[in-house]
Amino acid sequence: MDFKTKISIEEQEIEDEAIMIDTCPNNFVPKFSILMPVHNEDDSITNVVMDVHNKLGKNPHFTFEIILAEDGSNDNTKQVIIELSRKIPLKAILSYKRKGYAGGIKEGLKVVSSPYVLFSDSDGQHNPEDFWKLKKKLEELEYPEHVIVSGCRITRADPFHRQVISKTFQKLNGIMFDLSPMDDITSPFKLMHSNLAKSLASECKFMGESFWTEFIVRAFHRKIRIVEVPVRHSNRVRGETVVYKKSKIPKIVINQLIGLLHLKQELTGEGLLNSMLKTRLIKRLISFALVGASGAGIILSLMWVLVSVFNLNYLLCAVLAIELSIIWAFFLNNRYTFSDKIRNQKNRSHWFKRLLKYNVSALSGEAINLSLLFLLTNAGFFYLTSEAIAIFFVFIYNFTMSSKWVWADKRKLI
């Protein structure tokens, strides 16, 4: 029986409001599945699927199945998929009830029959040939069944407002869940073992349209290894996204925040305040502030001793005291605040470079402090108020420079 006639037999209801289509050959055992959630893509889905079919099908020794998880489209997407299934072998779930992006992924995973699955959106923004990069990396790794190989979009082709939302929530996720540095959490182009995908997806329940955010957070929580590989990203084949329209941004932001809070509570089993106080960032902020306070104490103490006891010039004493406080603060931050970021950078060369960078950062912070004090006071602020504002901004500046430059993570994509 060829796949063109098989459709009439294999169309069947898998749920009350869903139909399963399977036009793959009988006894077909693929090595990989390509799963794409689909919603209102009647003008582009044919081109996208044919592109995947043609580019990945060039290798006669590579067996794969295409799975389309159609999610309650209200345009002509269902009929387009049915017609497409008569042209090439594929599996498709046609749902008459909207379940959201996460629901579509979970439905599609139910019919995956291969050991490994590649996830990709159905808008044509990913190049199917980048699959070979992910596959090669997966084959190089030890215990590939416990690894997620994620495509990192080098240059995102999404609208600016969508990129802002994505980057903002990626940063927030990193803070709330102590995530290891990752460049593209929300990338939908991911390759992993099917059992791992099904296990993680079954746990996701709080972030319907931000599925990959919750998926990756849960993967980190389970200490699943995640490896990023650079991939291309281009404009949609046709049309525009119906999920991330500007009019829906407020609702998206609110839903993501609520989802993050629920996820944080479930994973920690604690209230938000207690769990946030235990995060790596908050601990670093507190440690950095205490180190800074001790440095201020050193400046005042040394100036008093050098001026009062040794009768030295107060400006010279200030310079000496400030430099000694910088060295003191550097030592403590290097030993405690940022110690986890220098595991492979503990020789003298790295230590000296960090000390020079910290000096530049600290002295530039002093210059900013004086500049803000002068500008705000001349703008009409009381001088102590000006200094309080300056101290706050300089603290943020110094912490950011220390975290992102002095003790920066030395990473690169594979």
C-alpha positions in Angstrom: 0.0 0.0 0.0 1.5 3.3 -1.0 1.2 6.4 1.2 -1.2 8.2 -1.2 -3.9 5.7 -0.6 -3.1 5.1 3.1 -4.6 8.5 4.1 -8.2 7.3 3.7 -7.6 4.4 6.0 -5.5 6.1 8.7 -7.6 9.2 9.2 -9.1 8.6 12.6 -10.1 10.5 15.7 -7.4 10.4 18.4 -9.4 12.7 20.6 -12.9 14.1 20.6 -11.8 17.1 18.5 -8.7 15.9 16.7 -7.9 13.8 13.6 -4.7 11.8 13.0 -3.3 11.5 9.5 -0.4 9.1 8.7 0.8 8.7 5.2 4.1 7.2 6.0 4.9 3.8 4.5 3.9 0.7 6.4 6.6 -0.7 8.8 8.6 2.6 8.4 11.1 3.0 11.2 12.6 6.5 11.1 15.8 7.5 13.1 14.6 11.1 13.5 11.4 13.0 13.8 10.9 16.6 12.7 8.1 18.0 14.8 6.5 21.4 13.9 3.5 23.0 15.7 1.2 24.7 13.2 -1.4 27.4 13.7 -2.9 29.5 10.9 -0.2 28.9 8.4 -2.2 28.0 5.3 -0.2 30.4 3.0 3.2 29.1 4.1 3.1 25.6 5.5 3.4 23.8 2.1 6.6 25.7 1.2 8.1 25.1 4.7 7.3 21.4 4.8 8.4 20.8 1.2 11.7 22.6 2.0 12.3 20.3 4.9 11.4 17.2 2.9 13.6 18.1 0.0 16.7 19.2 1.9 16.8 16.5 4.5 15.7 13.8 2.0 18.8 14.3 -0.2 20.6 11.7 1.9 19.3 8.3 1.0 20.6 6.7 4.2 18.9 9.2 6.5 15.4 8.2 7.5 13.0 10.7 9.1 9.4 11.5 9.6 7.7 14.9 9.5 5.1 15.5 12.1 2.7 18.5 12.0 0.8 19.3 15.2 -1.9 21.6 13.9 -3.5 23.6 16.7 -7.0 24.7 16.1 -6.4 26.9 13.0 -9.3 29.0 11.9 -8.0 29.5 8.3 -7.5 26.8 5.6 -4.5 25.2 7.3 -6.1 21.8 7.9 -7.1 21.3 4.3 -3.7 22.4 3.1 -2.1 19.8 5.3 -4.4 17.1 4.0 -3.5 17.9 0.4 0.2 18.0 1.4 -0.1 14.6 3.0 -1.1 13.2 -0.4 2.1 14.5 -2.0 4.7 13.4 0.6 4.7 11.0 3.5 4.0 12.7 6.9 2.0 12.5 10.1 -0.4 15.2 11.2 -2.7 15.9 14.1 -5.5 18.2 13.1 -7.1 19.7 16.2 -10.4 21.6 16.2 -9.7 22.9 19.6 -7.1 25.6 20.3 -4.5 24.2 22.8 -1.7 26.7 22.4 1.9 26.2 21.4 2.7 23.9 24.4 -0.4 21.9 23.7 0.6 21.4 20.1 4.0 20.2 21.1 2.7 17.7 23.5 0.1 16.4 21.0 2.8 16.0 18.4 5.1 14.1 20.8 2.5 11.4 21.2 3.0 10.2 17.7 6.8 10.4 17.5 8.1 7.0 16.7 11.9 7.7 16.4 14.6 7.8 19.0 15.4 11.5 18.4 13.2 14.5 17.6 14.0 17.9 16.1 11.7 20.7 17.0 11.2 23.5 14.5 8.6 26.2 14.1 6.5 26.1 10.9 7.1 29.7 9.8 10.2 28.9 7.7 12.6 31.0 9.7 15.0 28.1 10.3 17.1 26.5 7.6 16.5 22.7 7.6 20.1 22.1 6.6 21.2 23.4 10.0 19.8 20.2 11.4 23.1 18.5 10.3 25.0 20.8 12.6 22.9 19.8 15.6 23.0 16.1 14.6 26.8 16.2 14.3 27.2 17.8 17.7 24.8 15.3 19.3 26.8 12.4 17.9 30.0 13.8 19.3 28.7 14.0 22.9 28.8 11.4 25.6 25.4 10.1 26.7 23.5 11.9 23.9 20.2 10.6 25.3 20.7 13.0 28.2 21.6 16.1 26.2 19.7 18.9 24.5 21.4 20.4 21.5 19.8 23.8 20.9 20.2 26.0 17.9 21.3 29.5 18.9 20.0 32.2 16.5 23.0 34.3 15.7 21.0 37.1 14.2 17.3 37.1 15.0 14.9 38.1 12.2 12.0 38.7 14.5 10.4 42.2 15.0 12.2 44.5 17.4 9.4 44.4 20.1 9.5 40.6 20.1 13.3 40.5 20.5 13.0 43.0 23.5 10.4 40.8 25.2 12.5 37.7 24.6 15.8 39.1 25.9 14.1 40.7 28.9 12.5 37.5 30.0 15.6 35.5 29.2 17.5 37.8 31.6 14.8 37.5 34.2 14.8 33.7 33.9 18.5 33.6 34.4 18.2 35.6 37.6 15.2 33.8 39.1 16.3 30.3 38.4 20.1 30.6 38.6 20.5 29.4 35.0 23.9 28.8 33.6 24.8 31.3 30.9 22.8 30.6 27.7 22.5 32.8 24.6 19.1 31.8 23.3 16.8 30.1 25.7 13.7 30.5 23.6 15.0 29.1 20.4 12.5 26.6 19.0 15.2 24.7 16.9 16.2 21.9 19.3 17.3 18.3 18.9 17.2 15.7 21.7 16.2 12.2 22.6 12.5 11.6 22.2 12.1 10.2 25.7 13.8 13.2 27.2 11.5 15.5 25.2 8.4 13.7 26.3 9.4 13.7 29.9 10.2 17.4 30.1 7.2 18.5 28.0 4.9 16.5 30.2 6.0 18.7 33.2 5.4 22.0 31.5 2.1 23.6 32.5 2.6 27.2 33.4 3.7 29.0 30.2 1.6 28.0 27.2 3.0 30.4 24.6 6.4 30.6 26.2 6.9 26.9 26.2 10.6 26.8 25.5 11.3 29.1 28.5 9.7 26.7 30.9 11.1 23.7 29.1 14.7 24.9 29.5 14.2 26.0 33.1 13.0 22.5 34.0 15.9 21.0 32.0 18.4 23.1 34.1 16.5 22.1 37.3 17.0 18.4 36.4 20.7 19.1 35.5 20.2 18.2 31.9 23.2 19.2 29.8 22.4 21.9 27.2 24.7 22.6 24.3 24.2 25.5 21.9 25.1 25.5 18.3 24.9 28.6 16.1 22.2 28.5 13.4 20.7 30.8 10.8 17.5 32.7 11.3 15.6 34.5 8.5 12.3 36.3 8.0 9.1 34.4 7.9 8.3 32.7 4.5 5.0 34.6 4.4 2.6 36.5 6.6 3.2 37.5 10.2 3.0 35.9 13.6 -0.5 35.9 15.2 0.8 35.3 18.7 3.3 38.2 19.3 1.3 41.0 17.7 1.9 44.4 19.4 -1.7 44.5 20.6 -1.1 41.3 22.6 2.1 42.3 24.3 0.5 43.4 27.6 -1.3 40.1 27.9 1.8 38.1 26.9 3.9 39.9 29.5 1.4 39.4 32.3 0.9 35.7 31.5 4.7 35.1 31.4 5.2 36.8 34.7 2.4 34.8 36.3 3.9 31.6 34.8 7.3 32.4 36.1 6.1 33.0 39.6 4.1 29.7 39.6 7.1 27.9 38.2 9.5 29.4 40.8 7.2 28.4 43.6 6.8 24.8 42.4 10.5 24.2 41.8 11.7 25.7 45.1 8.7 24.9 47.4 9.2 28.3 49.0 7.7 31.8 48.9 9.0 34.2 46.3 10.9 36.4 48.8 12.8 33.6 50.5 13.6 31.8 47.2 14.9 35.0 45.6 17.1 35.8 48.5 18.8 32.4 47.8 19.5 33.1 44.2 23.1 33.6 43.0 22.5 37.2 41.8 21.0 38.4 45.1 23.8 36.7 47.1 26.3 38.4 44.9 24.7 41.8 45.3 24.7 41.4 49.0 28.3 40.2 49.1 29.4 43.0 46.7 27.7 45.6 48.9 29.4 44.3 52.0 32.8 44.3 50.3 32.2 47.9 49.2 31.2 48.9 52.7 34.4 47.4 54.1 36.4 49.2 51.4 34.8 52.5 52.5 35.8 51.7 56.1 39.4 51.1 55.0 39.5 54.5 53.2 38.2 56.4 56.3 40.5 54.5 58.7 43.6 54.8 56.7 43.1 58.5 56.0 42.7 59.2 59.7 45.8 57.2 60.6 48.0 58.8 57.8 46.8 62.3 58.3 46.5 62.4 62.1 49.4 60.1 63.1 51.9 60.6 60.3 50.8 64.2 59.4 50.8 63.5 55.6 48.9 65.5 53.0 45.2 64.5 53.0 45.0 64.3 49.2 48.0 62.0 49.0 46.5 59.9 51.9 43.2 59.7 50.0 44.9 58.4 46.9 46.8 55.8 48.9 43.7 54.8 50.9 41.5 54.5 47.8 44.0 52.3 45.9 44.5 50.0 49.0 40.7 49.8 49.4 40.4 48.8 45.7 43.0 46.0 46.2 41.2 44.9 49.3 37.8 44.8 47.6 39.3 43.0 44.6 40.7 40.3 46.8 37.4 39.7 48.6 35.3 39.8 45.4 37.8 37.5 43.7 37.8 35.1 46.7 34.1 35.1 47.5 31.7 37.2 45.4 32.7 35.9 41.9 34.8 32.8 42.8 32.5 30.5 40.8 33.3 32.5 37.6 37.1 31.9 37.7 37.3 28.1 38.0 39.6 27.9 35.0 41.3 31.3 35.4 43.3 31.0 38.6 46.9 31.6 37.5 48.8 34.8 38.1 48.3 36.2 34.7 44.6 36.0 34.9 44.7 37.4 38.5 46.8 40.4 37.4 44.5 41.2 34.4 41.4 41.1 36.6 43.1 43.4 39.1 43.9 45.9 36.4 40.4 45.7 35.1 39.0 46.2 38.5 41.1 49.3 39.0 39.8 50.8 35.8 36.2 49.9 36.8 36.5 51.3 40.3 38.3 54.5 39.3 35.8 55.1 36.4 33.0 54.6 39.0 34.6 57.3 41.2 34.6 59.7 38.2 31.0 58.9 37.5 30.2 59.6 41.2 31.8 63.0 41.1 30.2 63.9 37.8 26.7 63.0 39.0 27.3 64.8 42.3 28.2 68.0 40.4 25.5 67.8 37.8 22.6 67.0 40.2 23.7 69.5 42.8 23.9 72.3 40.1 20.5 71.1 38.8 19.0 72.1 42.2 19.2 68.9 44.3 20.5 69.0 47.9 24.1 67.8 47.8 23.5 64.8 50.1 20.5 63.8 47.9 22.8 64.1 44.9 25.4 61.9 46.5 22.9 59.3 47.5 21.6 59.1 43.9 25.2 59.0 42.6 26.1 56.2 45.1 23.2 54.1 43.9 24.0 54.4 40.2 27.7 53.9 40.8 27.0 50.7 42.8 24.9 49.3 39.9 27.7 50.4 37.4 30.5 48.8 39.5 28.6 45.6 40.0 27.7 45.3 36.3 31.3 46.0 35.2 32.6 43.5 37.7 30.2 40.8 36.6 30.3 41.4 32.9 33.9 42.5 32.4 36.2 42.0 35.3 34.9 38.5 36.1 33.2 37.8 32.8 32.2 34.3 31.8 34.6 33.1 29.0 32.2 31.2 26.7 31.8 30.7 23.1 29.3 28.8 20.9 30.5 25.5 19.6 
